[in-house]
């Protein structure tokens, strides 16, 4: 079993349409709550869609990283994808078992392996790209193409802003309280 950032939300914190509509306006207007609800739905949608073809989001993340950035050590892939180092071995093993990646000793340091995507892995990535495109369309169904682009740009800006202010390897914490 791979233990990575959870795809399974707390069942006490998920709500259907009736509960969401019944929430007080104060709650319905909290960006953090709205982002969490959208993320919960997105995670469920993607997990279910990828599981239909025997994949999960970490397979996609590793294959996309290898295809877009190139080969890397397990530690490098961990940094690129956000998969915990302790779990990366299991992800690589799963991909290697299906001949989607190759593992070879690093010529510069024989103690570590370099992971490379295979031709079969590129085919798998193309299949997963198509599947994810459909899942993204389902997730963003109520938005126009322009709204989708705007949402993506705003989410990138938020993610980049907070990532730039977060020391590497540190837990997220609340910002210090403002002084009056």
ABEGO torsion letter per residue (X at the ends): XBBBBBABBBAAABBBAAAAAABBAAAAABAAAAAAAAAAAAAAAAAAAAAAAGBBAAAAAAAAAAAAAEBBBAAAAAAAAGBBAAAAAAAAAAAAAAGABBBBBBAABAABBBBBBBAAAAAAAAAAAAAAAAAAAAAAAABBAAAAAAAAAAAAAAAAAAAAABBBGBBBBBBBBBBX
